[in-house]
Amino acid sequence: MQNIRKRLLTACLAAVIAVSAASMPVWSDNEDTADIADASEEAAAEQDVGEEETGTFVTEEEAMADMKVYAENSKLALYVNEKTAVFMIEDKGSGHKWWSSYYNSDPSNKTKVSKRNTTLSIDVVGTESKTVESSVRAYDTNVAKKCEKIENGVRFTFTYNKYSIDIPLEIVINADGTFSATVPSALIAENRPETDPETKETGYQLLNVHVLENFGAAGYGEEGMMIVPDGSGAVINYNNGTAYGDNNTFESKVYGDDLAVGKLYAGDIIEKVTMPVMANINKTAGAGLVMIATDGDAYAIEHAMVTGQNVTDLNACWFEFTLRTRDNYFMGNNNTALTVYEAEGIKAGNLTTTYYPIYGDDISYADVANIYRDYLINKIGVQKKTVSDSAPFYLTLYGGTVKTQSILGFPAKVQTAATTYAEALEIIKKLENNGVSNIKIIYEDFNEAGIVGKIAASFEYSSKLGGKGAYSDFKNYVTSKGYDLYPSCDIMEFYESGNGYSFTLNSSKQITKAYATQTPFELAFGLPHLTKSSWTILSPYYFTDIFTKLSNSFRQEGASGISLNQASNTLYSDFSRENKDGRAYIVREDTIGILTEGYQKLKDSGLSIMTENANQYVLPYADQIKDVPLYSSNYDIFDYDIPFAQMVLHGLVPYTTKAINRSADAEELRMLALVTGTPVHYEMMYTNPNKFADSEYDYLYYTNYTGWMDRAVSEYKLFDEIVKSVSDAKITKYERLDDGSVQSTFDNGNVIRVNTKTGEIVFNNNSVNMKDYGLGVASYE
C-alpha cells in the first residue's frame, strides 16, 4: 500500500511540474502562524519530518503578494516574506526570479517539503553526550525566524529552539548584478546551558552550516547540468539516474583535507578541489548561477545532488561551511574510534557565497569559466603571465633519497643519489641535442634537506649529488641557454628533525594535542603501513620564519626560481599554538594569511615561483603551475569530465599537466593535453629506479630517463607545433562531438580536435599524422 501511495504521489508531482512557469505554485502553510519569531520549542517538537499535513498550492503571483521589497537597485530587487523568511531576488533585465525555496512542494510529503523549503541546515553536537544531530533544517515552525533590513539587503536570524542556537544569514544584492549570502559567524549565539542535573538535558555546539541548499535548484521536469571543479572539472547532468542515497552525492572539501586532523584509514584516492566555485545551469529556464565561496573558502565543502538523492527530488549544488573541526582516534585496545571536537568558540569569520547569475539559451562551460576567471583577475589579483609562441618542455628531476643498506651487517640509512648535478646536466644536453628547447626544470630533493627529509630552511647543496661546484656548472649552463630552473623545497612535511625544526618542538598538533603524525597506508587494504616511516608536519606558526630564510638564502646563491610543491596545494591547522591575534590556535584561514604573506616575500625577492596544482589563494603569486589534472575523481554522480581548470587558467597563468609518463594511460593524457593547449611534462631520474625499491622513491619506477628520451623528444616536437600557437589564448569553447571527439576553440581563432579512442588529431581542419612524430599507442607499449 505504501509503495502504491508513493507511485501516486510521484505521478502527481510530475504532473504539477509540467505546469508552465507562469503558474508555478509555491507551498504555503494553512496553519495560523503568529509572529514567526515567537515560534516555540513545543511547536518544533510536534513537527516531525515525514509527517503528513494538509496544505494548498499558490501561484507565484500569490506568493509575491505576501512579500515586501527590502532592497532594490538598477539591476535587482530583493523581496522578503516577513512571516516565513522566504526571499526572492528578481533580475530586472531578464525578468528571472531566484527563490530561496523551491516550487511545487508536494503537500502530502512533509519530507520533501522540508528538504525543498529550507534556507539553512546545521549539524550540532551535544556538549556532554557528544551525540551528533545532522541536517537540522530551518523549516516552518521548528525554527523561529525574524528578519530586519540591512544596507542593500536583509538579515534573517534563525533560532533553533531545541539547541538554543541563533544563526544569522544576510542576503545582499550588489550593483553589479550579483548577490550574496553571508553567515557572519561572529553573530552566531550558542546559548547552551550546562547539563541540567535533573533532566540530564545537554547543551549543544554548532559544527557545520549548509547555506541555501536549494537556491537555483531544479526538479524532475527540467534539463540542465551542474559543474564542479573536482580535478580538471566534471559535469553532473540533471536527473542522471545516479543511485539513490546520500553516499552517491558529490561532497568535497575545498583545498583538501586538514592534515592536522588524524586519519584512521587511507581515504579514497581523489583529485582535489582547488577552486571554490560551482555552477548550476538550468537549460529549461535559460538561466544559471555561478556560485563562489568568496569568504570562508578555507572552511568550505562543495555539495551536489540529483533528483532522488538525499531524500529529495531536486538537482542542486551548494556550499557547506565547517565551524568546528572534529577528529577521530583509537585509545588503547578499544577498536571503536573515539571522537573529539574543537572546544573553543567559532573562529570562521564571515562565510559568504556570492552568486553570479548568467542567462541565455546555450550557456556553456566556457561561460562559467569566464565568470570565475574574471573573479580571479578582478577580486583575487591574478595577473596575466602567459606569453605568445611558447610551448615549454616541463621536466621534473629527482635528486635522491635515503635508502636502508647493510653496513657491516647492520641496517643503516644511507643517502642515495638518483640524479646528481652532473647527471642532470647530461640529461638536459641529450634533450637539447635531440631538438628540445625552452625547458623548465623542477629539481626535487636537490639538496641534503630534501634527500633526508628535513625542513628546507636554506638553499644549501648536497655533497652526495656533487657539491656546490657541480651545481654551479649545472645552473650556469641551463641559465646560459635561457632555461628556467626551480630547485624544490618542502616547508611542510619532514621525516627528520634538523635545520632548526624538530618533531617535538615545532610540529603541528591535533585537537587531542597529539602530534599530527602522517601515516603511510598500504594500497591493498588502506591500513597503516608496517614498514614505511611516518612523518610529521611543521606548524604554520613557523612558515613566516622559513619564507624569510629561503628568500634570503636563494637570493644570496643567485637563484632565479623556487618550487614549493606541497605548500601551494595543502592547507592545515595547528591546534596547539596561538595565532597572531592571540586566539587559542591556528586555523586554516590563519594559515592562508601566513602562506600568502610568505609568497609575497618570495616575489619581492625577485624569485619566479613554480607551484603544484595551486589552490586559489596561491594563484596571484604563481609564475608556473605544474600537475594541473586533466581528469576528475570519477565519482559515480559525474557524467563526464571537462577541462574547467584549463579553461580558467589557459592564457592567464602558464601551467602543465601531470607527467605523461606517470599516467596509467599516457596516450589519452597526451591527447587531452593537446586539445587544451597544455604543454608536455615528464618526470625523470638518471639512476635505474629499481635501485630504490623499498624506499620513499619506490613509486618512481617509471622515471628512468633512458626509456623515455625518444618519446619525450617526439612529443615535444608535436606539442611545439600545435601548443605554441595557442599559448597566450583563452579557450572560448569546448565541445564534446557526436563521433566521440572533443574540440577546443581559442580566442585567436585556432581550433584543436582530438579523438582519444582513435588517436586522431585535427589542428585547424588539418589532420596531424602521429607517425610523422614516431608516436601512437605503440609508443607507450
N, C-alpha and C positions, 0 to 999 in steps of 0.2 A: 504493500500500500504506500509505503514511504517513497519507494522508487517511482511509482506511478505519479505520485504527487510532485516529485522533483521534475519529472518529464513535463508535466503540465505547466509547472512554473517556468521551466526553460522555454517552452513554446510561447507562453505569454510574454516573456521578456523579449524574445526575438521579434515578436510582432510589434511590441512597443518601440523597439529600437529602430524599426523600419520607418517610423513616422518622420516626416520632414523636420529640418532644423527649426523651422518657423514655429512649430508647435511642440518642440521637445519639452516634456514635462520635468518638473523638479519635485523631489519628495518633500512633503510638508507634513508636520505633525498636526493632528486634530486635537491633541490634548491641550487643555488650557494651561499655558505656561505663563506664570507671572514674570517678574523681573528675572531674567536668566541668571543674574548674579546671585540670586537667593536660592538657587537650586541646592538641595540638601543631600547629605550623605545617605539618608534613608531612601531618597529617590534613586540614587545611584545603585543602591543595593537591589532595588526592585527591577532594574533594567538589565537582565542577563542577556548576553549575546546569544542569538539563536532563538530567542523567544518571539513569537508572532505578535503583531499588533495590527490594528486597523489604521487606515490612512487613505488619503486621496492624492491624486496627481494634480499638479497645477501646471499651467503653461509658463513659458519664460516671461511673458509679459506680466502674468500674475505674480511671479516670484519677484520681479523687479519693482512691482508696486509697493512692496514692503521694505524697499531699500531707500537709503539716503545717499546723496553724493557727499563723500568725505574729502575728496581731493580731485583736482582737475587741472590739466594743462592743455597745451595746443594739440597734443597727440593722444592723451589718455584720460580716462575718467575712472575713478575708483568708487564703487557702490558698496554699501555695507548694510546688512540686515542686523540692526542692533539687538534684536531679540535672539537670533540663532547664531550670530557671529559668522554667518556666511558672507563672503565678499565676492565681488565680480569686478574685473578690470575690462573696460571696453576700449578697443583700439579705434579711434575716430576715423583713421584713414581707411581701414579695411572693413570696419563695422564688426569685426570678430569680437566675441565676448569670451573672456577667460574666467571660468567659475572655479571657486575653491572647492566646491562639492560637485560631484558628477551627477548628471541627469539619470532619469529612468530607474531609480532605485525601486526594486520590487517591494511593495508594501507588505507582502506576506513573508518575506525572507529577511528577518532582522539582521542576520549575519552580514548579508551583502549590503544592507542599508548602512550599517555601522562602518563597514570597510570603505564604502564609497563616499560617505559623508563625514569624513574626519579631516581635521586640519593638522593636528599633531597626534602622534602616538609616542609613548615613552616606555622605557624599561626601568624598573626600580628594584631595589634590594632591601630587605629588612635589615636594620642595623644590628639586630640581635639574632634573629632567626637565620639570616643570610639566604633566605628564600628569594629567588628572583621571579618577578612577575613581568612578563614581556608583552609588548604590543598593547598597552593600555591606551585606549583611544579617547580622544576628546570629542565625544558624540552625544548629542541630545542632553538629557539631564543627569548623565553620570558625571559630568564635569560642569562646574559653574563657570560662566563666561561673562566678561564685561568688556566694553570697548570704549576707547577715548581717542579724540583727534590728536594727531601729532603733525608736524610740518610735512606736507605732501603725502599724508597717509593716515594710517590708523594703528593703534596699539591694542591688540587683544590680550587679555590676561585670562588664562585658563587655570582654574583652581581644581586640582584633583583631590576631591574631598577625602577620600579614603586614606590618602597618603600625606595629606597636609602639605602639598607641594603647589606652589604658584609658578607658572611659566608664562612669560610674556612673548608675544610674537608681533613684530612690527612689519606692516606691509606699506611700502613706499613706492610711488610712481615717480619716474625721472623724466626730465625734459627731453632726453634723447630717445624716448620711446621705450626704454627698458623699465623693468620694475623689480623690486627685490623683496625678499622675506628674510627677516633677521630675528634670531633669538639672542637678545642681549643677556648673556649668562650672568652678568653682574647683578641683574634684577631678578634672577631666579631665587625664590624663597623656599627653603626646605624647613618647614616649621615642625620638624619631627620632635615629639616628646621623648623623654626617657621611657623605657619599658614600664608599663603600668604594673605594679606588683600584684594587683588583684585580677585584672583581666588578662594579663600577660601580653597585651597588645604591644607590638613593637613599632618603633619609628621606621622611616624609610629614607633612603638616599636615591638620588637620580643617577642613572647610569648612562642612558642614551636617549636621544630625541630624534624622531623621524619628522621631517618638515614637509608639509604639503605633498603627501604621497600621491594624491590623485589630481594634482594640478596639471592640466594638459592631457589627462588620461583619455583613452578611447575604448569603446566597447566592441562587442562581437561584430556589429554590423558595419564596422569601419575598416578601411585599409590604410596601412601606414607602416612605419618602422621606427625603431629606436636605435641610436648609435651610441656605443660605449667605447672608451679609449683603452680597452684591455689589450696590452701589447701594441700591435700596429693599429688595432681598431676592429670592431665587429658590428654586424647588423643583426638586430632581432626583429623579425617581421611580426606584425600584429597577428594574433590568433594562430601561431605557428604549430600548435598541437603538441608542444613540449609536455612531457608527463606532468600530471597534476602533483601538487605538493610543494612545500616550501624548499625542499632540498634541491630542486632544479631551477630555482630562480637565480639571477645573477647578483652576486654580492662580492665586492672587492674593496679593500681599504686603499684609499688614495695614498700614494708614496710607500706602500708596502707595510709589512708588519713592524711593530716596535720591537727591536732586538732586546730591549730591557724587560720584555715580557717572556717568561720561560716557555719552552716548547717541550711537551712530554713525548711527542711522537713527530716524525717527519711529516710535514704537510704535503699537500699536492704540489707538484712542480708546475707553477703557473707563471705567466707573464705579469709584470707589474702595471699598475695604473699610475703613470707619471703626470697625467694632465687631469685636473679636477673639473672635467666638463662632461656633459651628456647632452643628448638631443632626443626629443620626441616629435616625430614628423607625421602629422595626420594628413594623408593624401586625400581622403574623402573631403575633409574640411578645407584643404588648401592652406593649411596653417601649421606651424610648429613652434616649439620652444627650444632654444639652446640655453641650457642651464649651467652656470659656472659657480663653483664654490669660491666666492671672492673674499670671504673672511672665514677663518676657522678651517681652511683646507687641510691643515695638519691633522685634524680630527675627523675628517670626512670619510664616509663609506658610501660607495655607489651601489644603488639597487635598481634592478629592473625585473619586471614580471610580465607575463602574458595572461590572457584570459584562462581561467581555470586554475591558476596557481594562487597560493596564499589565501585560499577560501574567498576568492572574489572573481569577478568576471570583467576585469579591466586589463588594458595594456598600459603600463605606467612605469616611469622611472623617477627617482628622487634621491636626495641625499639624507643620510643618517649622520648624526654627529655624536662622537663619543665624549661624554662629560667626565666619566671616571673610568680608569683602567682597571681591569680585573686580571688576576694571574692564577695559575694552577700549579700545584706541586704535590709530590708524594712525601709522606713522612713515615720514617721507619719501615716496617714491613707491611704497612697498610697499602693495599692495591687500589684503594679508592682515592682519586685525586681530590685534594682539598682546594678550596677557592678563597682568595683574599682580594679585597677591594681597596682602592685608594680611600684613606680615611679623612684626608684634608678636604677643604672646600673646593668648589668648582673653579678651575683655572683657565677655562677655554676662551674667555673674551667674547667678542661678537661672533656669531655663527650665521653667515649670510650666504644665501643663494641669490644670484642675480639672473633674471630671465630676459633673454633676448628673443623677442618674437620675430618670426620670419614667415612670409606669406608668398604664395604662388602655387600654380598647378603642378609644377615639376621641381620641387625643392630637392637639391642634390647633396651628395656627400660634401662636395667642394664648397657649397654654400655654407654649410655648417662649419667646415674647416676655416673658411674665410672670416667668419664671425669670431671664432676663437683666436685666430691669428691676429686679427685687428686688436683684440683684447690684450694679447701678449705685447704688441707694439705700443699701444696707447696707455695701458694701465700698468703693465709689469716692467716695461722699459727695455724690451728686447729690440736690439738694433740689427739691421741688415748687415750680414758679414759675408755672404756668398759673393763670388766673383765669376765673371763670364769665362767661357772657354777653359774650364778646369775640370779634369777628371782624375783626381789623385788616386794613387795606389796606397791604401792603408795597410800597414804591416805591423803586427804585434810580435815582438820578440821576447822570449823568456830567458832570463839570465841564469837562474839557478835556484836550488832549494837545499834543504837538509835531508840527508838520507842516512838511515841506520846501516852501519857497516861493522864487520867484525875486526877488531884490532886486538891482537894478542889473545884472541879467543873471547874477548868481551865485546858486547854490542856498544857502539858509540855513534853519536850523531855527528855526521861529517858534512861540511859544506861541499856541495857538488855542483859543478858548472854545467849548465845546459847550453848556453851561448855566451862565450867570452866576448870581450870587446873586439878582439881581432877577428873572431868568427862572425860577429855581427857585421863588421866591415866587409868581410868576404861575401856574405850573403847579399849585401847591398850592391857590391860590384858585379856579382853574377846577374842580378836583376837588371842592372844598368846595361851590361854588355848584351843583354837579350832585348833591349829596347824599352825597358821600363824607366820612366822618369816621374817627376813630381811625386816623390814618395813621402809619406807621413809616417814616422816611426814611433811606435809606442814601446818603450823598453821596460818591461815588467821585471821586478826584482833585480834591478841593475846595480844595487849596492848591498852592503852587508846586512843592513836592516831588513831589506826585502827578502834576502836569502834565508836568514834565520828566523824571520817572523817577529821583528821588533817594530815598534812605532818609529816611523821615519821622521826624525826631527831636524835633519840637515841633509845636505846634498850627499856628501861622502862618496867614497869609491870602494870597490871590492878588490882586494888583492887576489882573491880566487879567480876573478874574471880578468885580471891583467893589471890592475892598479891604475893610478892617475895618468901615467904616461900613455898607456894603451887607450884609455878612454879619450884622452885629448886627441890622439890620432884619429880615432873614430869620429868624434864630434867635429873636428876641423874638416874632415873630408866631406861629411854629409852637409855641413854648413856651406862649404865652398860650392857645392852642387845646387844649393838653393832648396834642399830638402828640410823638412821640419822634424825636429827631434823632441820627443816628450818623455823624459825619464819619469817613471811612475812611483808614487809614494802612497803608502797606506797609513792613514792617520786615525783609523777607527779600530781595526782588529789587530790583535797581537798574540803570539804564542809564547814569546819570551819577554821577560822584564828587561829593561835597558834603555839607554838614551834619556834617562831621567824619568821614565814612566814604568811603574810596577803594577803587578796584579793586585797586590794588597792595598796600595795607597791611591791608585788612580783609576781603577775600573768603575764602570757604571754598576749600580746595584738595582735589584728588582724591588718590588713593593715589599717583599718579605725581608729586605735588607741583605739578602744573599747576593753574592757576586753574579752578575749577568753573564754567566758562562755559556758559551755557544757550543753545542754538542753536535758532532758529526753523526749522521744516521746512515744505517745500511740501506741500500737501494731496494733490496728484496722485500724486507719486512717493515721498514720505516722505524726500526728500533735503534737505540743508541749503539754506535759502532764500538766494538770491544777493543780494537787495536789502534785506531787512529786517535791522535791527540785532540783534546778540546782546546778552545781559545777563549779569550775574553774581549770585551770592547772598552775602549777608553771613554771616560766621562766627557761629555760635550763641554764641561767646565774648562777643560784644558785645550780645546781647539784654538782659542784665540792665541795662546802661547805658541802653539805649533805653527800656525799660519805666519806669525811674526818670524819665528826661527827659519821656516822654509823660504819665505820671501827674501830674507837677508842672505841666507846661505846660497840660494840659487843665483842671486844677483852677483854675489862675490865670485862664484865659479863661472860666471859668464854664460849661464844657461839662458836660453830664449823661450823655453816651453816647459810645462809640467803637466803630468797626467795624475788626476785624483779620481780614480775609478769609483770606488765604493762611496766616497764622500759626496758624490754627485747624485746618487740614487738611493741612499739609505738614510733613514731618519729614526732616531730613538731618544729615549728619555734617560734620566738618572734620578732615581727616587731616594738619593742619599745626600745630595748637595743642594744648597740654596742657589737660586738663580740670581741674576744681577739686581733684581728688585727686592731681594730679601725673602722671597717666598720659599716655602719649605723644600722644594725640589725643582729640578729642571724638566719641563715637559717638552713635547715635540715642537710646539710653536717657539719656545725659547731656543731650541736647537737650530731652527731655521734662521733666527736672527743672528746667532753666533756664526753659522756657516756663511751666510751672505756677507757679513762683515769681513770674514776671512777671505772670501773670494775677491772682494773689493780690494783688500790689501795686496793680494797677488797681482791683480790687474794694475794697481798703482805702481807696483814694482817693475812693470813692463813685461810680465810673463804672458805668453799665449797659453790658454788653458784647454787641455783635452779632457772631456768628460765622457761618462759612460751612461747612455740611456738616461739623460739627465732629467731630474724632477723639475717641475715648472719654475720653482724659485731659483734654480741654478742657471736657467737659460739666459738671463741678461749678462752673465759672466762667461758663458761658454763660447770659445772660438771654434771648437770642433766637438762633435758628438760621435762616439762610436757605439756599436752594438744596439742601434735602434732596431727593434724587432720588425720582421715582416710577416709575423704570424700572431694570432691571438692565443689565448689559453684553451680554446676549443671547448668551452662549456657546452653542455647539452642544449641550452636555450639559444645558442648562437645559430644563425642560419648560414652565415658566411663571413669571411674576413674582408676587410678593406684597409687600404694604406692611409688611414686617417692621420696618423702621426706624420707620415711623409707629406701629406697634403698641407699640413700645418707648417712643417719645417722647410720644405723644399723652396729654394730661392730666398731663404731667410737666414738660416744658420747651417753651415756645412756639416754634413753627417755621413755616416756609413752604416751598414747593417752589421749583424753578427758575422763572424768569419765564415766564409763559404765552405772552407774545408772542415769546419766544425759541425756543419749541418748533417743530419741524417739523410737529407735529400738535397745534395748540393746542386743538382741540376735545376730543381724547382726554385731554390733560393736564388740562384743566378738569374733566372727568368723574372722573378718578382722584383729583384733589384733593378734589372734593366728597364722594366716597364715604368718604374717610378723614378728613373734617372738617378739611382743610388750608386755611388762608386763602389769598387770592389774592395774587399777586406780579407786578408789572410793572417793566420797565426802560425809562427814557425819557431823551431829551435834547431840548433846545429847538431847537437848530440842525438843519437838514436833514442827516442822516447822510451824504448823498452828498458833502458837503464834505470828508469825512475819508477818501476813497479813498486808498490807498497810505500810510496812517499806522497807528499802533497801534490806532486806532479803526475800522479798515476792516471789522471783523467785526460792528460795531454797526449795520449797515444797517437793522435792524428797529425802531430805537428812537425814531423821530420821534413826538413826543407827540401831534401833531395827528391822526395816523392812528389812534391807539389810545384817544383820550379817551372817545368814546362807548361803545366796547366795555368798557373798563375800568370805567366807571361802572355799566354794566348788570351786569357780572359781580360787582362789589362788592355790589350790591343783592341778587342771587341768593345769594351766599355769606353775606351778613349775615343773611338769613332762616334759612338752614339751619345753617351752621357755628357761629353764636353759641350754638345750643342744646346743642352738644357740646364746647365749647372746653375745659372742665375735666374731661372724662370720659375714661375708658380705653376702648380698643377691646377688647371681651371676645370678639368672634367675627368672623371674616372668612370669607366663603363664596364659592365660585365656583359659580353656579347653572347648571342644565341649559340654560336659554334663552340663555346667554352673558352674563348679568348678573353683577355682583359686588355683595356686600352686606356692610355693616359694622353690627355691633350694639355699642352703647355701654353702659357700666355704669349710666348714668342712664335707660336704657330706650329711648332713641331709636334708630331704625333707618334707615339710608340705603341705597338700592339704585340702581344706575345700570347702563345698558347702553351701552357705548362704541360699539356698532355702530349702534343705532337712535337714540341720544340720549335715551332715556327716563330720567327721574329720578323716584324714588318716595321720599318722606320720610314715615315713619310711616304707611305704607299710603295716602298721598295723592299722586296724580300731580302733578308740577310741570310746568306748561306753559312751556317755554322762550321761546315767543313773547311771553309776558307781560313778559319782560325784554329783548325785542329781540335774543334770542340764538338760535343754531342754527349749523349747519355753514356756512351762507351768510355769517354774520357775520365769518368769517375769510377769505373769498374776495375 
